Amino acid sequence: MGDEEIVKEVRKILTAHFEGRKHVPDVKGKRGVFVTLKRKGRLRGCIGVIQPVDLKEWLVEAALGAIRDPRFPPVQREEVPELEVEVTLLGEPEPLGSPEEIEIGKHGLIVEYGPYRGLLLPQVAVEYGWGPEEFLDHTCIKAGLPPGCWTSDRVKVYKFEGVVIGDSKGD
């Protein structure tokens, strides 16, 4: 399956959902996966899972989760043709040694401290024009922690590679 096919599968999942049907995507493999939905360039939902999971099952979970992302009003049927769809396939997280290891646009970040956890996908730093340290600071903020917390030995920081597959909107 080509990369663009996975985005088409997400669109089929969403269309089927709003028509009261289920669509089983034609995908194989295990990966961490996030589905990001935007409308007119603004985030409408982003849901996924970090650890490698069965893509056939989790592409559906992530797509349907993204239309119900609790940070936003639920996506409505009439919005679907206008949605920009991105699927991010994640590599295995690995401990980050220093900010110099971060390749903007290639790596996403995870920050963990006790019950706090934040994740930002690789494309976020590109969209906002952040360098490695700003990216780390904003991942801390996403976790509900103060910027700069990543410098503490008690805070765990991981990087992961993400392959971003997207379309602008519609078929």
Beta strands, then each sheet from edge to edge (+ up, - down):
strand 1: 30-39
strand 2: 42-54
strand 3: 83-90
strand 4: 94-95
strand 5: 107-113
strand 6: 116-120
strand 7: 156-166
sheet 1: 2+ 1- 3+ 7- 4+
sheet 2: 2+ 1- 3+ 7- 5+ 6-
end
